Amino acid sequence: MTTFFAYRYDLVQNISSWMQGNFSLVIKGRYELLYLSIPLVIIAFLYANKFTVAGMGEDFSANLGLNYNQVVNIGITIVALLSSLVVITVGRIPFLGLIIPNIVTIYQGDYLKKNILTTALLGAAFLLACDILGRLIIFPYEIPIGLMVGVIGSVIFLYLLMRRNAS
């Protein structure tokens, strides 16, 4: 069904970019959907303290008077919507949501509200560095951002695992 719509509306290249993140298709008329993520990020920031408490477990949350199921459902909804908006616009970017939050947590602790801005800025800087590197390696061609982040992210992830096992 997806292939049918892709051929019908001349979007076959977009489907391939969903499978592997690629910034080359992010042009005027294709990125405006990301504006829908702004209210979702604000809601996530407002609920950050509740997400931190919910992360400590259902019993602990209930003892503090938090409706655990409601907070978890709100969190899952926000993450699903934000992820789908990014995948539709840019494509799948592996390891980004795994390594960047873990690096920030290693250095700043597990306090979500304090880490949101740092995680966003470090994630953006990491993506920018990978994009620039992907454009320079085989200039004038471009290596897709999903491939660059996947390779560099896997190396960083393995380093984090080895570092954890060594200590």
Residue, then its C-alpha position, 0 to 999 in steps of 0.5 A: m500500500t505504501t509503495f502504491f502511494a509512493y508511485r502515485y504521488d512520485l514519493v519513492q525517493n521519500i520512502s527510501s529516505w524514511m528507511q535511512g535518514n537523509f537531510s537532502l529531502v528537507i526543503k521548503g514545503r517538506y519541513e513545516l510539519l516539524y512545527l507541530s513538535i513545538p507544543l509537544v516539546i513544551i508539554a514534555f518539559l512541563y511534565a518532566n518532573k512527573f516523568t522522572v518520578a514515574g521512572m522510579g516505578e509504579d509503587f513509588s509514584a503511587n506513594l507520592g500521589l502521582n497517577y502512574n498510568q496517566v503520566v506513562n500514557i502521556g509520555i508514550t504519546i508524546v514520544a510516539l508523536l515526536s518520533s513519527l514527525v521526525v521520521i516523516t520529515v528526515g527519516r530514521i536516525p539510529f543511535l541518536g536517542l540512545i547515546i546522547p541522553n546517556i552521555v548527558t545522564i552520565y555527566q549531569g545525573d538523572y534529573l530529566k527537567k535539568n537535562i532536556l535542554t542539554t540533551a537537545l543542544l548536544g543532540a543537535a550539535f552531534l547531528l550537525a557534526c555528522d551532517i558536515l562530516g557526511r558532506l565532506i568525506i566524499f565531496p561533492y556527494e553526500i553520505p546520508i545522515g542516518l548512515m553517519v550517525g549509525v556508524i559514529g553512534s555505534v562506535i560511541f555506544l560500544y565505547l560507553l559499554m566498554r567503559r561501563n564494564a571496565s569500572 
